[in-house]
Amino acid sequence: MGRSRNAQHGVVSAWILADQMLESHPALQRAEELGGGRENVHVVLIESNRWMRRLPFHRKRQTLILSAVRHYAEELRGQGYSVAVEAVEDYEIGLKRHIQRHAPTRIVTMEAAEYDERAIQRKWAAARTSVPLELVPNGQFLVSRFNPIPDPEPGKRYVMEHFYRAMRRRFQVLLEPDGSPIGGAWNFDADNRQPLPRGVRPPSPPSFEPDAITREAMAEVESEAGYVGSTVGFQLAVTRAQARSAFADFLEHRLPDFGPYEDAMTGRSDSLYHSVLSPQMNLGLLEPLAMVQAAEEAYRAGKAPLNSVEGFIRQILGWREFMYWQYWRQMPGFHQANAWSATEPLPEFFWTADTEMSCLRRVIGKVLEHGYSHHIERLMVICNYALLAGIDPAAVNDWFFACYLDAHDWVVTPNVIGMGLNADGGLTATKPYIASAAYIHRMSDYCSGCVYNPKIRTGDQACPFNTLYWNFLLEHESKLRGNPRLGSNVLGLKHLSTSERAGIVDDARRLRSD
């Protein structure tokens, strides 16, 4: 027999998106208020085939999402909710099917983090249907709890550091009683730029053996054509309990050494001391403020040094929140931003890792296999190359979106088009993050054994990063001179002879055409 319903209120449905698997969900809370209790709430989770196949996504990403959604459904059922998972072509079909089956009096949903999904929600909410849809504010991001939200004049630059300090003050994180930062500084970047010493092998993150639900998702995804990578070796956290266990492991085993080596790159470890938990955080399985507070407690308990804890907290309370804020500030035109007029197509090796450049071969190969590389490899290897080579920002953005486990439009677009490629005219980052081979050589072991020489600028043996870096400075010299943070870089051009300049331009042209 079915459960009895309170006829006075009727059934209220809570539509929860696949990246909103929160433990305390605003849509569920609102639905219970309207329905007069949990017994009158019906949860619907829609697996939209159209949404899942927008791009050739990584199979491990797709498996993570499907498995996590289905485990979340079980979690909610265990709490007494009636839950349906609708596997359909698109959201509209799923909602209509749900209405036909369950006849709710209204539907409640939390605003999507992504622009296009929120547009779908708003369109449905605005339609005069027999079953109204109510949108509740997105409670998944800390910046939404900031009142007032930092907001400069339209088109005006807003520096992340100022944003980060405001967030620290708002949530009382790593502060002395008088409101000043603990340790006398707001960040400790200067202490966190060490390459990984030889012979050191960081501990690997924990792995989780797939259960029946995950194995079913793996089989479904593996059978589908048009995706990137493989499900082989999938051992990611797919439940809230697993995600919390993985975070506890990070706090104990990797957070203490995270800071000094957060910018290091090595072929000896795929993840170094990083948490590798952004995929679970972005799906709602981990709560950002709880992670921040746990890291701070590790510092106060003497279990991790300040530079490591502050660096980790800055990634969450600073960059993650700043990216979300920038995304909504710059949409809907963010995807078309192209301040450097880059038009080159995405090289084929981005899909195969078949390149003689050791750093790109290793990093892209890792992404294609695991769906992961850490933030400096994304910024200073992949985006650095794409910016220097003049690759179309939209194509680079789509590649990141397709290939990474933690990819969602709100985080990929500001990180790639905004920060990585500086294509938004400097609204996200005050300068383009460009560097020659010297940076990669200093911070990694990738140059060892590479066919290219990181110390040569032109010629067949020259590292393409060097050639393209100097060509970028030459190509955009007048524009770069206007940026005070790049003055010393541009001044270096005065040391180039006329013949050297011509050689750089010729070699860069050849590299782009190969």
NUVEX-689873 format. One line per field, with one value per residue (C-alpha): residue in three letters; x, y, z. Coordinates in Angstrom, 1 decimal. Example, Ala and Ser with C-alpha at 12.3 -4.5 7.8 and 13.67 -1.06 7.14 Angstrom:
2
aa ALA / SER
px 12.3 / 13.7
py -4.5 / -1.1
pz 7.8 / 7.1
This chain:
514
aa MET / GLY / ARG / SER / ARG / ASN / ALA / GLN / HIS / GLY / VAL / VAL / SER / ALA / TRP / ILE / LEU / ALA / ASP / GLN / MET / LEU / GLU / SER / HIS / PRO / ALA / LEU / GLN / ARG / ALA / GLU / GLU / LEU / GLY / GLY / GLY / ARG / GLU / ASN / VAL / HIS / VAL / VAL / LEU / ILE / GLU / SER / ASN / ARG / TRP / MET / ARG / ARG / LEU / PRO / PHE / HIS / ARG / LYS / ARG / GLN / THR / LEU / ILE / LEU / SER / ALA / VAL / ARG / HIS / TYR / ALA / GLU / GLU / LEU / ARG / GLY / GLN / GLY / TYR / SER / VAL / ALA / VAL / GLU / ALA / VAL / GLU / ASP / TYR / GLU / ILE / GLY / LEU / LYS / ARG / HIS / ILE / GLN / ARG / HIS / ALA / PRO / THR / ARG / ILE / VAL / THR / MET / GLU / ALA / ALA / GLU / TYR / ASP / GLU / ARG / ALA / ILE / GLN / ARG / LYS / TRP / ALA / ALA / ALA / ARG / THR / SER / VAL / PRO / LEU / GLU / LEU / VAL / PRO / ASN / GLY / GLN / PHE / LEU / VAL / SER / ARG / PHE / ASN / PRO / ILE / PRO / ASP / PRO / GLU / PRO / GLY / LYS / ARG / TYR / VAL / MET / GLU / HIS / PHE / TYR / ARG / ALA / MET / ARG / ARG / ARG / PHE / GLN / VAL / LEU / LEU / GLU / PRO / ASP / GLY / SER / PRO / ILE / GLY / GLY / ALA / TRP / ASN / PHE / ASP / ALA / ASP / ASN / ARG / GLN / PRO / LEU / PRO / ARG / GLY / VAL / ARG / PRO / PRO / SER / PRO / PRO / SER / PHE / GLU / PRO / ASP / ALA / ILE / THR / ARG / GLU / ALA / MET / ALA / GLU / VAL / GLU / SER / GLU / ALA / GLY / TYR / VAL / GLY / SER / THR / VAL / GLY / PHE / GLN / LEU / ALA / VAL / THR / ARG / ALA / GLN / ALA / ARG / SER / ALA / PHE / ALA / ASP / PHE / LEU / GLU / HIS / ARG / LEU / PRO / ASP / PHE / GLY / PRO / TYR / GLU / ASP / ALA / MET / THR / GLY / ARG / SER / ASP / SER / LEU / TYR / HIS / SER / VAL / LEU / SER / PRO / GLN / MET / ASN / LEU / GLY / LEU / LEU / GLU / PRO / LEU / ALA / MET / VAL / GLN / ALA / ALA / GLU / GLU / ALA / TYR / ARG / ALA / GLY / LYS / ALA / PRO / LEU / ASN / SER / VAL / GLU / GLY / PHE / ILE / ARG / GLN / ILE / LEU / GLY / TRP / ARG / GLU / PHE / MET / TYR / TRP / GLN / TYR / TRP / ARG / GLN / MET / PRO / GLY / PHE / HIS / GLN / ALA / ASN / ALA / TRP / SER / ALA / THR / GLU / PRO / LEU / PRO / GLU / PHE / PHE / TRP / THR / ALA / ASP / THR / GLU / MET / SER / CYS / LEU / ARG / ARG / VAL / ILE / GLY / LYS / VAL / LEU / GLU / HIS / GLY / TYR / SER / HIS / HIS / ILE / GLU / ARG / LEU / MET / VAL / ILE / CYS / ASN / TYR / ALA / LEU / LEU / ALA / GLY / ILE / ASP / PRO / ALA / ALA / VAL / ASN / ASP / TRP / PHE / PHE / ALA / CYS / TYR / LEU / ASP / ALA / HIS / ASP / TRP / VAL / VAL / THR / PRO / ASN / VAL / ILE / GLY / MET / GLY / LEU / ASN / ALA / ASP / GLY / GLY / LEU / THR / ALA / THR / LYS / PRO / TYR / ILE / ALA / SER / ALA / ALA / TYR / ILE / HIS / ARG / MET / SER / ASP / TYR / CYS / SER / GLY / CYS / VAL / TYR / ASN / PRO / LYS / ILE / ARG / THR / GLY / ASP / GLN / ALA / CYS / PRO / PHE / ASN / THR / LEU / TYR / TRP / ASN / PHE / LEU / LEU / GLU / HIS / GLU / SER / LYS / LEU / ARG / GLY / ASN / PRO / ARG / LEU / GLY / SER / ASN / VAL / LEU / GLY / LEU / LYS / HIS / LEU / SER / THR / SER / GLU / ARG / ALA / GLY / ILE / VAL / ASP / ASP / ALA / ARG / ARG / LEU / ARG / SER / ASP
px 0.0 / 1.2 / 1.8 / -1.0 / -1.0 / -2.3 / -5.1 / -5.3 / -1.9 / -1.5 / 1.7 / 4.6 / 7.5 / 11.1 / 13.1 / 16.7 / 19.5 / 22.4 / 24.9 / 22.8 / 23.1 / 23.1 / 22.6 / 20.3 / 18.5 / 16.6 / 14.1 / 13.3 / 12.9 / 10.5 / 8.6 / 8.0 / 6.7 / 4.3 / 3.3 / 2.8 / 5.4 / 7.9 / 5.1 / 3.7 / 7.0 / 8.0 / 11.5 / 12.3 / 15.9 / 16.1 / 18.9 / 18.7 / 20.3 / 20.5 / 22.3 / 24.6 / 25.6 / 26.2 / 29.9 / 32.1 / 32.4 / 34.9 / 33.4 / 34.7 / 32.9 / 29.6 / 30.0 / 30.6 / 27.4 / 25.1 / 26.4 / 26.2 / 22.7 / 21.5 / 23.2 / 21.7 / 18.3 / 18.9 / 20.1 / 16.9 / 14.8 / 16.5 / 15.4 / 11.7 / 11.3 / 9.5 / 12.1 / 11.9 / 14.9 / 13.7 / 16.0 / 14.7 / 15.7 / 15.5 / 14.2 / 10.8 / 10.0 / 11.1 / 8.9 / 5.9 / 6.2 / 6.6 / 3.5 / 1.5 / 2.6 / 2.4 / 0.0 / 1.8 / 0.1 / 3.4 / 7.1 / 9.9 / 13.5 / 16.7 / 18.2 / 20.8 / 24.5 / 24.7 / 23.2 / 21.5 / 19.9 / 18.7 / 17.2 / 15.2 / 14.0 / 12.9 / 11.1 / 9.1 / 8.4 / 7.2 / 4.9 / 1.3 / 0.9 / -1.5 / 1.4 / 3.4 / 7.1 / 8.7 / 12.4 / 14.3 / 17.7 / 20.8 / 22.3 / 25.3 / 27.8 / 29.0 / 29.0 / 25.2 / 25.2 / 27.3 / 25.1 / 25.8 / 27.6 / 30.8 / 29.8 / 31.8 / 30.5 / 29.7 / 32.8 / 35.2 / 38.0 / 37.6 / 40.7 / 40.3 / 42.5 / 40.0 / 37.1 / 39.0 / 39.7 / 36.0 / 35.0 / 37.5 / 36.0 / 32.4 / 32.9 / 35.4 / 38.1 / 41.8 / 41.3 / 42.7 / 40.2 / 40.9 / 40.0 / 43.5 / 44.7 / 46.4 / 50.1 / 50.2 / 49.4 / 46.3 / 48.1 / 51.4 / 52.0 / 55.7 / 56.0 / 54.1 / 56.2 / 58.5 / 59.2 / 58.8 / 62.2 / 63.7 / 62.8 / 59.6 / 56.4 / 53.2 / 50.6 / 47.8 / 44.2 / 41.9 / 40.0 / 36.6 / 35.6 / 32.6 / 29.4 / 26.5 / 25.0 / 28.3 / 29.1 / 25.7 / 26.5 / 30.0 / 28.4 / 25.9 / 28.5 / 31.0 / 28.4 / 27.8 / 29.8 / 31.1 / 32.6 / 36.3 / 38.4 / 37.3 / 35.6 / 38.4 / 39.9 / 37.0 / 37.3 / 36.0 / 33.9 / 30.2 / 28.4 / 28.5 / 30.0 / 32.8 / 33.5 / 33.8 / 36.1 / 38.3 / 38.3 / 39.3 / 42.2 / 43.3 / 43.3 / 45.5 / 47.9 / 48.2 / 47.1 / 50.3 / 52.5 / 49.9 / 51.1 / 54.8 / 54.1 / 50.7 / 52.3 / 54.7 / 54.4 / 55.8 / 55.5 / 55.9 / 52.4 / 49.2 / 47.8 / 50.7 / 49.2 / 46.0 / 42.6 / 41.2 / 37.8 / 36.5 / 34.3 / 32.5 / 32.3 / 30.8 / 28.2 / 27.1 / 28.5 / 30.8 / 29.9 / 32.5 / 32.2 / 32.5 / 35.7 / 37.1 / 36.3 / 37.8 / 41.1 / 41.2 / 40.7 / 43.6 / 45.8 / 44.6 / 45.1 / 48.7 / 48.1 / 49.0 / 51.1 / 49.4 / 50.8 / 49.2 / 45.9 / 45.6 / 46.5 / 43.8 / 41.2 / 42.0 / 41.2 / 37.7 / 36.8 / 38.7 / 39.0 / 36.0 / 33.6 / 35.2 / 34.8 / 31.1 / 30.7 / 32.5 / 30.5 / 27.2 / 28.7 / 29.8 / 27.1 / 25.6 / 28.4 / 31.2 / 31.6 / 32.2 / 34.9 / 38.1 / 40.2 / 43.4 / 41.6 / 42.7 / 41.4 / 43.7 / 41.9 / 42.4 / 45.4 / 44.5 / 47.0 / 44.6 / 42.5 / 45.3 / 48.3 / 50.4 / 53.0 / 56.7 / 56.3 / 56.9 / 54.9 / 51.8 / 52.0 / 52.1 / 49.4 / 47.0 / 47.6 / 46.7 / 43.6 / 42.5 / 43.0 / 41.8 / 39.9 / 42.1 / 45.2 / 45.8 / 45.3 / 48.8 / 49.0 / 45.7 / 46.8 / 50.6 / 50.8 / 47.5 / 46.1 / 49.5 / 50.2 / 46.7 / 47.1 / 50.5 / 49.5 / 46.5 / 43.9 / 40.2 / 39.1 / 35.7 / 37.4 / 39.7 / 36.8 / 34.8 / 37.8 / 38.2 / 34.4 / 34.5 / 37.5 / 37.6 / 35.8 / 34.9 / 33.8 / 30.6 / 30.0 / 30.1 / 33.6 / 35.2 / 34.3 / 35.7 / 38.8 / 39.6 / 38.2 / 38.6 / 41.7 / 43.6 / 43.2 / 42.6 / 40.0 / 37.6 / 39.7 / 41.1 / 37.8 / 38.8 / 42.6 / 44.6 / 47.2 / 47.6 / 49.3 / 51.9 / 55.3 / 58.2 / 59.7 / 61.7 / 58.7 / 57.8 / 61.5 / 61.7 / 58.5 / 58.4 / 60.5 / 58.7 / 61.6 / 63.9 / 64.3 / 62.2 / 63.3 / 63.2 / 65.6 / 63.9 / 66.8 / 66.6 / 64.4 / 64.5 / 65.4 / 64.4 / 65.5 / 63.9 / 61.0 / 57.8 / 56.8 / 59.9 / 59.2 / 55.5 / 56.1 / 58.4 / 56.2 / 53.2 / 55.1 / 56.1 / 52.6 / 50.9 / 53.7 / 51.7 / 48.8 / 51.1 / 53.0 / 49.8 / 49.7 / 52.0 / 52.2 / 53.9 / 56.4 / 59.5 / 58.4 / 57.8 / 61.1 / 62.9 / 62.1 / 64.7 / 67.4 / 66.2 / 68.0 / 66.1 / 67.1 / 66.1 / 62.7 / 62.2 / 63.4 / 60.9 / 58.0 / 58.9 / 59.3 / 56.0 / 54.2 / 55.6 / 54.6 / 51.0 / 50.8 / 52.2
py 0.0 / 3.6 / 6.0 / 8.3 / 11.9 / 15.0 / 15.9 / 19.5 / 20.3 / 17.9 / 16.6 / 19.1 / 18.0 / 19.0 / 19.0 / 18.6 / 19.0 / 16.6 / 19.0 / 20.0 / 16.9 / 18.9 / 17.4 / 20.3 / 21.3 / 24.6 / 23.1 / 20.2 / 22.6 / 24.8 / 21.8 / 20.5 / 23.9 / 24.0 / 20.3 / 20.3 / 17.7 / 15.2 / 12.7 / 15.1 / 15.7 / 13.8 / 14.3 / 14.1 / 13.7 / 14.0 / 12.3 / 14.4 / 12.7 / 16.0 / 17.7 / 14.8 / 14.7 / 18.3 / 17.6 / 14.5 / 14.3 / 12.1 / 8.7 / 9.0 / 12.3 / 10.9 / 7.8 / 10.0 / 12.1 / 9.2 / 7.1 / 10.0 / 10.9 / 7.4 / 7.1 / 10.5 / 9.1 / 6.2 / 8.7 / 10.6 / 7.5 / 6.5 / 9.9 / 9.1 / 10.9 / 9.5 / 9.7 / 9.1 / 9.2 / 10.0 / 9.0 / 10.9 / 13.0 / 16.4 / 18.2 / 19.2 / 15.6 / 14.5 / 17.1 / 16.4 / 12.7 / 13.3 / 15.5 / 12.8 / 10.2 / 12.0 / 15.0 / 17.5 / 20.8 / 22.6 / 22.0 / 23.6 / 23.8 / 25.6 / 28.0 / 26.2 / 27.2 / 27.2 / 29.9 / 27.7 / 25.4 / 28.4 / 29.8 / 26.5 / 26.8 / 30.4 / 29.7 / 26.9 / 29.2 / 32.0 / 29.7 / 29.6 / 25.9 / 24.0 / 23.1 / 26.2 / 26.0 / 28.0 / 28.9 / 29.2 / 31.0 / 28.9 / 28.1 / 26.1 / 29.0 / 31.1 / 34.3 / 34.0 / 34.4 / 37.6 / 40.6 / 42.8 / 40.8 / 42.7 / 44.3 / 47.0 / 49.1 / 47.2 / 46.6 / 47.6 / 45.3 / 43.7 / 42.0 / 38.5 / 39.4 / 42.1 / 39.6 / 37.0 / 39.3 / 40.3 / 36.7 / 35.9 / 38.8 / 37.8 / 34.2 / 35.0 / 32.7 / 32.8 / 36.1 / 37.4 / 38.8 / 42.3 / 41.3 / 41.2 / 38.1 / 35.4 / 35.3 / 39.0 / 38.4 / 37.6 / 35.0 / 33.1 / 32.6 / 33.3 / 30.2 / 28.0 / 27.9 / 25.0 / 22.2 / 18.7 / 17.5 / 14.5 / 11.1 / 12.4 / 10.6 / 12.1 / 9.7 / 8.8 / 9.9 / 7.1 / 5.0 / 3.4 / 0.1 / 0.5 / -1.0 / -2.4 / 1.1 / 2.4 / -0.7 / -0.2 / 3.4 / 2.4 / -0.1 / 2.4 / 5.0 / 2.6 / 1.4 / 5.0 / 6.3 / 9.8 / 10.1 / 10.7 / 8.2 / 5.1 / 4.0 / 1.5 / 2.2 / 4.3 / 4.4 / 7.9 / 8.9 / 8.8 / 9.1 / 11.8 / 9.3 / 8.4 / 12.1 / 12.9 / 10.0 / 11.2 / 14.7 / 13.4 / 11.5 / 14.7 / 16.6 / 14.0 / 12.9 / 15.7 / 19.1 / 19.6 / 19.5 / 21.0 / 24.6 / 24.4 / 22.1 / 23.3 / 24.7 / 21.9 / 19.5 / 16.1 / 12.8 / 10.9 / 11.8 / 12.7 / 14.6 / 15.5 / 16.9 / 18.2 / 17.1 / 16.1 / 16.7 / 19.6 / 17.1 / 16.1 / 19.7 / 20.8 / 18.1 / 19.2 / 16.1 / 18.3 / 21.7 / 24.4 / 26.2 / 23.0 / 22.2 / 25.7 / 25.4 / 21.9 / 23.1 / 26.1 / 23.7 / 21.6 / 24.7 / 25.7 / 22.1 / 22.2 / 19.5 / 21.6 / 24.8 / 28.1 / 28.4 / 25.1 / 25.8 / 29.3 / 28.2 / 25.5 / 27.9 / 30.5 / 27.9 / 27.5 / 30.8 / 32.8 / 31.4 / 29.0 / 31.6 / 34.4 / 32.2 / 31.7 / 35.4 / 36.3 / 33.8 / 35.4 / 38.9 / 38.2 / 35.9 / 35.5 / 36.8 / 35.1 / 32.3 / 34.7 / 36.7 / 36.9 / 39.9 / 38.7 / 37.9 / 34.3 / 32.2 / 29.1 / 25.7 / 23.4 / 21.1 / 17.4 / 16.4 / 17.8 / 14.7 / 12.2 / 13.6 / 12.8 / 15.6 / 15.7 / 18.4 / 16.4 / 18.7 / 18.8 / 15.1 / 14.2 / 16.6 / 16.0 / 12.3 / 12.4 / 14.3 / 11.9 / 9.0 / 10.3 / 13.5 / 15.4 / 17.6 / 20.1 / 23.9 / 24.9 / 22.3 / 23.7 / 27.3 / 27.3 / 24.3 / 23.9 / 27.5 / 29.0 / 27.1 / 27.8 / 31.6 / 31.8 / 29.7 / 31.9 / 29.1 / 30.1 / 30.5 / 28.9 / 25.7 / 25.6 / 26.1 / 23.3 / 20.9 / 21.7 / 21.3 / 17.9 / 16.4 / 17.3 / 15.5 / 18.7 / 20.5 / 22.7 / 25.8 / 28.1 / 27.0 / 26.2 / 29.3 / 31.9 / 29.8 / 29.1 / 32.1 / 34.5 / 33.6 / 31.1 / 32.8 / 36.4 / 36.6 / 38.7 / 41.8 / 41.4 / 41.3 / 38.1 / 38.4 / 41.6 / 40.2 / 37.3 / 34.3 / 33.7 / 32.2 / 30.8 / 27.3 / 28.6 / 28.4 / 24.8 / 23.8 / 25.3 / 23.9 / 20.5 / 17.5 / 17.5 / 18.9 / 16.0 / 13.9 / 16.2 / 16.6 / 20.3 / 22.6 / 24.9 / 27.3 / 27.9 / 30.5 / 29.7 / 26.8 / 23.1 / 22.3 / 25.4 / 24.7 / 25.9 / 27.6 / 29.9 / 30.6 / 31.2 / 33.3 / 35.8 / 35.8 / 36.7 / 39.6 / 40.8 / 40.4 / 42.2 / 44.6 / 47.8 / 46.3 / 44.6 / 47.8 / 49.3 / 46.7 / 47.7 / 44.1 / 43.0 / 45.9 / 43.8 / 41.1 / 43.6 / 45.4 / 42.2 / 42.7 / 45.4 / 42.8 / 41.1 / 41.9 / 42.4 / 39.0 / 37.3 / 38.9 / 37.7 / 34.2 / 34.1 / 35.1 / 32.6 / 29.7 / 30.6 / 30.6 / 27.2 / 25.8 / 27.0 / 25.4 / 22.0
pz 0.0 / -0.7 / 2.1 / 3.1 / 2.0 / 3.7 / 1.4 / 2.8 / 1.3 / -1.6 / -3.1 / -3.6 / -5.8 / -5.3 / -8.5 / -7.7 / -10.3 / -10.6 / -9.2 / -6.2 / -4.0 / -0.8 / 2.6 / 3.6 / 0.4 / 0.2 / -2.3 / 0.1 / 3.0 / 1.0 / -0.4 / 3.2 / 4.2 / 1.3 / 1.7 / 5.4 / 6.0 / 4.4 / 3.7 / 1.1 / -0.7 / -3.8 / -5.1 / -8.8 / -10.2 / -14.0 / -15.9 / -19.1 / -22.0 / -23.9 / -21.0 / -20.5 / -24.1 / -24.9 / -25.4 / -25.7 / -21.9 / -20.1 / -19.2 / -15.6 / -15.2 / -16.6 / -14.3 / -11.3 / -12.0 / -12.7 / -9.7 / -7.3 / -8.4 / -7.9 / -4.5 / -3.5 / -4.4 / -2.0 / 0.7 / 0.4 / 0.5 / 3.7 / 5.1 / 4.3 / 1.0 / -2.0 / -4.8 / -8.6 / -11.0 / -14.5 / -17.3 / -20.3 / -23.3 / -21.6 / -18.6 / -20.0 / -20.9 / -17.4 / -15.6 / -17.7 / -17.1 / -13.4 / -13.3 / -15.2 / -12.7 / -9.4 / -10.0 / -7.7 / -6.8 / -7.5 / -8.1 / -6.1 / -7.4 / -6.4 / -8.9 / -11.1 / -10.9 / -14.7 / -16.8 / -19.4 / -16.8 / -14.8 / -18.1 / -18.5 / -14.9 / -15.3 / -18.6 / -16.9 / -13.9 / -16.2 / -18.1 / -17.0 / -16.5 / -14.3 / -12.0 / -11.1 / -10.5 / -7.7 / -7.8 / -4.5 / -4.3 / -4.8 / -1.4 / -2.7 / -2.7 / 0.1 / -1.9 / -2.0 / 1.8 / 1.6 / 2.2 / 0.3 / -2.4 / -3.5 / -6.8 / -8.6 / -11.3 / -14.5 / -16.6 / -13.7 / -12.6 / -9.2 / -7.8 / -6.3 / -3.3 / -2.2 / -2.7 / -0.7 / 2.2 / 2.3 / 2.4 / 5.2 / 7.2 / 6.4 / 7.6 / 10.3 / 8.9 / 10.1 / 11.9 / 15.2 / 17.7 / 16.4 / 12.8 / 11.4 / 9.6 / 11.6 / 10.9 / 9.9 / 6.2 / 4.1 / 2.0 / 2.0 / -1.7 / -1.3 / 0.8 / -1.6 / -4.7 / -4.2 / -6.7 / -5.4 / -4.1 / -5.8 / -4.3 / -2.6 / -3.4 / -2.0 / -0.6 / -3.0 / -2.3 / -1.1 / -3.6 / -3.3 / -4.9 / -7.2 / -5.8 / -7.9 / -8.5 / -9.7 / -11.8 / -13.6 / -14.3 / -15.6 / -18.0 / -19.3 / -19.9 / -21.5 / -24.0 / -25.2 / -28.2 / -28.4 / -25.0 / -24.0 / -22.0 / -20.3 / -17.1 / -16.4 / -13.0 / -11.7 / -7.9 / -7.0 / -4.0 / -5.1 / -1.8 / 0.9 / 3.4 / 0.9 / 0.1 / 3.8 / 4.4 / 1.5 / 2.9 / 6.4 / 4.7 / 3.0 / 6.3 / 8.0 / 5.2 / 2.7 / 4.0 / 6.1 / 2.9 / 0.6 / 0.8 / -0.2 / -3.2 / -4.4 / -7.5 / -8.1 / -11.1 / -11.4 / -13.3 / -10.0 / -8.7 / -10.5 / -7.5 / -5.2 / -2.0 / -3.5 / -2.1 / -5.5 / -4.1 / -6.3 / -8.3 / -5.1 / -3.8 / -7.1 / -7.0 / -3.5 / -1.6 / 0.4 / 2.0 / 1.3 / 4.6 / 6.6 / 4.7 / 5.3 / 9.0 / 9.3 / 7.7 / 10.1 / 13.0 / 11.7 / 12.0 / 15.4 / 16.6 / 15.4 / 12.8 / 9.7 / 9.1 / 8.4 / 4.8 / 3.8 / 5.6 / 4.2 / 0.7 / 0.8 / 2.2 / -0.4 / -3.2 / -1.7 / 0.0 / -2.6 / -6.1 / -6.1 / -4.9 / -7.0 / -10.2 / -9.5 / -8.8 / -12.0 / -14.0 / -13.2 / -13.5 / -17.1 / -18.5 / -21.0 / -23.2 / -21.4 / -23.9 / -26.7 / -25.0 / -27.1 / -26.0 / -27.7 / -31.0 / -31.0 / -33.8 / -34.2 / -34.1 / -31.1 / -32.0 / -32.5 / -29.7 / -27.2 / -27.9 / -28.2 / -26.1 / -29.2 / -29.0 / -28.5 / -25.8 / -22.7 / -20.3 / -22.6 / -23.4 / -19.7 / -18.5 / -21.4 / -21.2 / -17.5 / -18.2 / -20.9 / -18.6 / -15.3 / -16.0 / -13.7 / -13.4 / -10.7 / -11.0 / -12.0 / -14.7 / -16.0 / -15.8 / -16.6 / -19.0 / -20.9 / -20.8 / -21.0 / -24.2 / -25.6 / -25.0 / -26.5 / -29.5 / -30.2 / -29.9 / -30.0 / -26.4 / -27.0 / -28.3 / -25.3 / -23.0 / -24.6 / -24.2 / -20.5 / -20.0 / -21.8 / -20.2 / -16.5 / -13.7 / -11.9 / -15.0 / -14.8 / -16.9 / -13.9 / -13.0 / -16.3 / -18.2 / -15.7 / -15.0 / -18.7 / -20.7 / -17.8 / -15.8 / -18.0 / -21.4 / -20.1 / -22.9 / -20.9 / -21.1 / -17.6 / -15.7 / -13.9 / -13.8 / -14.0 / -16.3 / -18.7 / -17.0 / -19.6 / -19.1 / -21.1 / -20.6 / -17.7 / -15.4 / -16.3 / -16.0 / -12.5 / -11.1 / -12.7 / -13.8 / -17.2 / -19.1 / -18.3 / -21.4 / -23.6 / -27.2 / -26.8 / -24.9 / -22.3 / -22.6 / -26.4 / -28.0 / -31.7 / -33.9 / -34.2 / -30.6 / -29.0 / -26.6 / -28.3 / -25.0 / -25.5 / -29.2 / -28.6 / -25.5 / -27.2 / -30.3 / -28.1 / -26.6 / -30.1 / -31.5 / -28.6 / -27.6 / -27.6 / -25.7 / -23.1 / -22.4 / -21.0 / -18.3 / -15.3 / -14.1 / -17.3 / -17.7 / -17.1 / -19.5 / -22.3 / -21.6 / -22.4 / -26.0 / -26.2 / -26.0 / -29.2 / -32.4 / -35.7 / -36.9 / -33.6 / -33.9 / -37.4 / -36.4 / -33.5 / -35.8 / -38.5 / -36.0 / -34.3 / -37.6 / -38.3 / -34.9 / -35.4 / -38.9 / -37.8
